[in-house]
Structures are given as C-alpha cells and as structure tokens.
Amino acid sequence: MDERSRDAEWCVVHRPTASGAGAGSDADRTLAGSAEYVRRAGDPATLHDRAGALARLYRRDDHGLAFAFETVTDRRATTVGTPFALDVVWTVDGRVTRVAHLGAWRDAARGAGEVVVELPEGAAEEVAVGDEVVVQSQSTRSTA
C-alpha cells in the first residue's frame, strides 16, 4: 500500500556541504520545482505506479519523483525500458548516500536509503555524497 501526498505541492531541494560538489555555495538549490512524493509501506513501487510517474517526469524538465520507505535498506533504480536518462539520489535522514547518473534504456544502480529521488538527467550534477537533499512542501521552500 502506498500513500501519495497529493494535498501538498512538493519540491526537491539540495543543500551542499562544505566538501560537496556545490561547495562554496551557501544557497539552497532547487533540483525539482515540482515532485511526486510517494510514501511506501515497505513494498517497491509497482510497474504501473512508476510508469505513470516516469511519463510525467519525461514531459517536464523540472519534475522529480521521490519514494520514501519506512526503513533504510539497499534499493535499486533502473532505466531498463525507459527511453530517457535519469539522475538518482539515495538519502538517509536527508543526507545523500549515493548519486547515480543512469543512461537511457540500459542502466541500473543500487544505493542505501530510506528515500530515493529520481530526477531528469543533469539535475543532480552538483550533488555529492554527504550533501543534504530533502523533499519539502513548496510552502516551506526557501529558494526558487
């Protein structure tokens, strides 16, 4: 069972650390101005859930998908059968544990996380392990 947070508009925000790729910038950076935030009760997203969400991601350059789980464990992301590239970020307590850039049609990666964020290609270019990436309500967003 999943719970989709449709009542609020969500965004994905990157807060670089002193040692991350975005070092030297104190400003938050929006990775996705809009995001679908799906809270999962332990089960991976069904193919139908992901296919519909990926179609929306493909149509919008500023859209992301965030899957939140109850526990931290190894999670897989793939572009097999997906006609476009993705950037994928895994986080634990908002801290990035892995970033992967997946090419269209053929790539897969694993990372440990309780939240997995899928973004359009290039969106996570400046995100590094240890940085903070959070999914937050647009009403609490501090940057545009």
Residue pairs with C-beta under 8 A, 6 or more apart in sequence:
1 41
1 43
2 38
2 39
2 40
2 41
2 43
2 45
2 49
3 38
3 39
3 41
4 36
4 37
4 38
4 39
5 37
5 38
5 39
8 137
8 138
8 139
9 34
9 137
9 138
9 139
10 34
10 35
10 36
10 37
10 66
10 135
10 136
10 137
10 138
11 30
11 32
11 33
11 34
11 35
11 64
11 135
11 136
11 137
11 138
11 141
12 30
12 31
12 32
12 35
12 64
12 66
12 117
12 119
12 133
12 134
12 135
13 28
13 29
13 30
13 31
13 133
13 134
13 135
13 136
13 141
13 142
13 143
14 22
14 28
14 29
14 30
14 31
14 124
14 126
14 127
14 131
14 132
14 133
15 28
15 29
15 131
15 132
15 133
15 134
16 22
16 23
16 25
16 29
16 126
16 127
16 128
16 131
16 132
17 23
17 128
17 130
17 131
17 132
19 128
19 130
20 126
20 127
20 128
20 129
20 130
20 131
21 125
21 126
21 127
21 128
21 131
22 29
22 126
22 127
22 128
22 131
27 143
28 142
28 143
29 126
29 143
30 141
30 143
30 144
31 64
31 89
31 117
31 119
31 123
31 124
31 127
31 133
32 62
32 63
32 64
32 117
32 119
32 120
32 123
33 62
33 63
33 138
33 144
34 60
34 62
34 63
34 64
34 138
35 63
35 64
35 65
35 66
35 117
35 135
36 53
36 56
36 63
36 64
36 65
36 66
37 66
37 68
37 135
38 45
38 49
38 53
38 65
38 66
38 67
38 68
39 68
40 67
40 68
40 69
40 70
41 70
42 69
42 70
42 71
44 75
45 53
45 67
50 65
53 65
54 65
54 82
54 118
56 63
57 63
57 64
57 65
57 86
57 118
57 119
57 120
58 83
58 84
60 120
61 120
62 120
63 120
64 117
64 118
64 119
64 120
64 123
65 117
65 118
65 119
66 115
66 116
66 117
66 118
66 135
67 115
67 116
67 117
67 118
68 114
68 115
68 135
69 75
69 113
69 114
69 115
69 116
70 114
71 114
72 92
72 112
72 113
72 114
73 112
74 110
74 111
74 112
75 90
75 110
75 111
75 112
75 113
75 116
76 108
76 109
76 110
77 86
77 88
77 100
77 102
77 108
77 109
77 110
77 111
77 116
77 118
78 102
78 107
78 108
78 109
79 85
79 86
79 102
79 103
79 104
79 105
79 106
79 107
79 108
80 105
80 106
80 107
80 108
81 105
82 104
82 105
83 104
83 105
84 104
84 120
84 121
85 101
85 102
85 103
85 104
85 107
85 121
86 101
86 102
86 118
86 119
86 120
86 121
87 99
87 100
87 101
87 102
87 118
87 119
87 120
87 121
87 122
87 123
87 124
87 125
87 127
88 99
88 100
88 101
88 102
88 109
88 111
88 116
88 117
88 118
88 119
88 124
89 96
89 98
89 99
89 116
89 117
89 119
89 124
89 127
89 133
90 96
90 97
90 98
90 99
90 111
90 112
90 113
90 115
90 116
90 117
91 97
91 113
91 114
91 115
91 116
91 117
91 133
91 134
92 112
92 113
92 114
92 115
93 114
94 115
94 132
94 133
94 134
95 130
95 131
95 132
96 127
96 128
96 129
96 130
96 131
96 132
96 133
97 111
97 112
97 113
97 129
98 109
98 110
98 111
98 112
98 113
98 129
99 124
99 127
99 128
99 129
100 107
100 109
100 111
101 121
101 124
101 125
102 108
102 109
115 135
117 133
117 135
127 133
